[in-house]
Amino acid sequence: MNASDRTPADLLRSALAADPARPLVTFYDDATGERVELSVATFANWVAKTANLLQGDLAAEPGDRLALLLPAHWQSAVWLLACSSVGVVAEVQGDPAGADLVVSGPDTLDRARACRGERIALALRPLGGRFPQPPEGFADYAVEVPGQGDRFAPYAPVDPAAPALTVGGMGLTADQLVTRAREDAAELGLGPGSRLLTGRTYDTWEGLSAGLFAPLAAGGSVVLCRHLDQLDADGLAKRVESERITGTAV
């Protein structure tokens, strides 16, 4: 990664320039058996489409606050980088009533209805599938995102010193987020080509860092496991071997 990178979106651009074909996020849901692997290029394409949806159709602007009510999931990682690309503050498990927009999974729709701004719902089904019936008052992400452009350019440059993320009562600017991600990567022993397996949730900085930001900052990749407690010891050992894991954060 480049030392000049100052936002998570910068980190993704550097990863794309270095090796677009390598895996970046491999996602498992051990409650459903789902496995999804996204290369840097595929992940960046999802981020671009989502950022275009956010900036264009949803009219989000730098500094707007987005309540992100999603679990640890590959689509949650996409939204975090899309927010960074636009300059929107991702408030992880934030208060929808005080947010400009809300992005909700299927289990938090009632809570998300407190938002008076734009509301997006994700079914979190395998392969990014749609809701069988769109939730009332929400746009279905899986319906809205496919038609978005594959390239993204912000209307205004993202300020690295501006707020970028709040989680667990802690707020970080984009620059601070990148710095902490690099520090965490060093503590976790991550470097180019590292493969970190994590079962941490996305409602703490430690979970977000291990589950996305630290591997991205190090030039590595993450194997993000939801419901990892449903996998027995033998299954975990096999996964560590098959995924060529170099470190864990569970």
QUIGI-V641193 format. One record per helix or strand of 2 or more residues. SS is the DSSP state (helix for helix, strand for strand). FROM is the first residue (numbers start at 0). LEN is the number of residues. Records with the same first field share a line. If there is no record, write none. Layout:
BEGIN
SS = FROM-LEN / FROM-LEN
END
This chain:
BEGIN
helix = 7-12 / 39-18 / 73-13 / 95-3 / 108-4 / 125-3 / 140-4 / 173-14 / 204-14 / 227-3 / 232-10
strand = 22-7 / 33-6 / 64-5 / 88-4 / 100-4 / 117-4 / 138-2 / 162-5 / 169-4 / 194-4 / 220-6 / 246-3
END
